[in-house]
Amino acid sequence: MWALLPNIRLDRTMLIALLILSNLLLLIALLWLGKNYLRQRDRRRGRKSIGSNPIPLVEPGAIDPRFALSRAQAPSLDSEVRFIGAGGTLGGTTDTEAWLLAGFAKSARQIFELGTCTGKTTYLFAANAPNEAEIVTITLPPDGNAAGNRAAGDDMAALETAQKESQVSEFYYANTPEGRKITQLFGDSKEFDHEPYRGRFDLIFIDGGHAASYVRSDSEKALAMLAPGGLLLWHDYTPSMTGVWDTLNALHQSGVPLQHIRNTTLVAHRAI
Ligand SMILES: C[S@@+](CC[C@H](N)C(=O)[O-])C[C@H]1O[C@@H](n2cnc3c(N)ncnc32)[C@H](O)[C@@H]1O
């Protein structure tokens, strides 16, 4: 009888340990479920969740020193640009994004844009780039089919938006002196032969079809067309744009280093 007592004590200790362990596991499971629930909810509402964004957030000055803040924490005169405010332009950028894009163009001689729309950014590139700069921009014509080359998993809403944003018949740069720097291409960027442009551009802006397979195709072509040291930018990196969000997160995780510019939906990659 007495010989059994130590065993009973041992069992009780084990029981307490088991209870603590199972409570701990339950707590971990609840925390994991809660975090996933919040992440899904934020995704549905188009908000960013903490921990769901693998791309580091940086200040504009980390991408281009002309945007570095001075000692007074203010942008320098180097960041001054020719500029048109957003005012709800179709498919357009915010004022901060337009300012940064115009500033990046100040030192770019070869610029490529995927997705012209109204041509506002195209115009800002031309207005701010050096005199000898050349800008090539491709877009779907008004009678083009934004879903013509769609793939499984493409977001139909993004394809419908692309169709609407293709109904532009006169671009900002039309009849301007800056227009001489611009070559306008029409067509589906998935069918565009980028080989003649390999390694040529020092600034590329991807803002065409926002469904995943188009973002993937545009990104592959842009990476091939980027010159050494060139800057590649994507627009609309936000959770509600699932095609852009998921593609860029995957690209970053595959080893292409990307940086998300604070207070914008711009993501940048600097070629080495
Ligand atoms: C968001 S708007 C571009 C806005 C413009 N970059 C700006 O900053 O004002 C999208 C543009 O991409 C074009 N686009 C959509 N899908 C395309 C595709 N598959 N190939 C070429 N252009 C496409 C549309 O025709 C539209 O002009």
PDBQT file of the ligand as one rigid body, heavy atoms in Angstrom, charges set to zero:
ROOT
HETATM    1  C1  LIG A 301      -4.567  52.201 -64.043  1.00  0.00    +0.000 C 
HETATM    2  S1  LIG A 301      -4.587  52.672 -65.713  1.00  0.00    +0.000 S 
HETATM    3  C2  LIG A 301      -2.999  53.399 -65.939  1.00  0.00    +0.000 C 
HETATM    4  C3  LIG A 301      -2.858  54.737 -65.285  1.00  0.00    +0.000 C 
HETATM    5  C4  LIG A 301      -1.650  55.507 -65.726  1.00  0.00    +0.000 C 
HETATM    6  N1  LIG A 301      -0.438  54.733 -65.597  1.00  0.00    +0.000 N 
HETATM    7  C5  LIG A 301      -1.518  56.773 -64.908  1.00  0.00    +0.000 C 
HETATM    8  O1  LIG A 301      -0.635  56.829 -64.022  1.00  0.00    +0.000 OA
HETATM    9  O2  LIG A 301      -2.278  57.712 -65.127  1.00  0.00    +0.000 OA
HETATM   10  C6  LIG A 301      -4.461  51.108 -66.511  1.00  0.00    +0.000 C 
HETATM   11  C7  LIG A 301      -4.094  51.138 -67.966  1.00  0.00    +0.000 C 
HETATM   12  O3  LIG A 301      -3.598  49.847 -68.297  1.00  0.00    +0.000 OA
HETATM   13  C8  LIG A 301      -4.068  49.481 -69.556  1.00  0.00    +0.000 C 
HETATM   14  N2  LIG A 301      -4.107  48.014 -69.638  1.00  0.00    +0.000 N 
HETATM   15  C9  LIG A 301      -4.885  47.152 -68.948  1.00  0.00    +0.000 A 
HETATM   16  N3  LIG A 301      -4.634  45.892 -69.323  1.00  0.00    +0.000 NA
HETATM   17  C10 LIG A 301      -3.671  45.958 -70.272  1.00  0.00    +0.000 A 
HETATM   18  C11 LIG A 301      -2.993  44.996 -71.057  1.00  0.00    +0.000 A 
HETATM   19  N4  LIG A 301      -3.255  43.690 -70.952  1.00  0.00    +0.000 N 
HETATM   20  N5  LIG A 301      -2.069  45.428 -71.945  1.00  0.00    +0.000 NA
HETATM   21  C12 LIG A 301      -1.792  46.746 -72.080  1.00  0.00    +0.000 A 
HETATM   22  N6  LIG A 301      -2.398  47.699 -71.356  1.00  0.00    +0.000 NA
HETATM   23  C13 LIG A 301      -3.326  47.313 -70.466  1.00  0.00    +0.000 A 
HETATM   24  C14 LIG A 301      -5.444  50.102 -69.652  1.00  0.00    +0.000 C 
HETATM   25  O4  LIG A 301      -5.781  50.260 -71.019  1.00  0.00    +0.000 OA
HETATM   26  C15 LIG A 301      -5.225  51.423 -68.927  1.00  0.00    +0.000 C 
HETATM   27  O5  LIG A 301      -4.806  52.381 -69.855  1.00  0.00    +0.000 OA
ENDROOT
TORSDOF 0
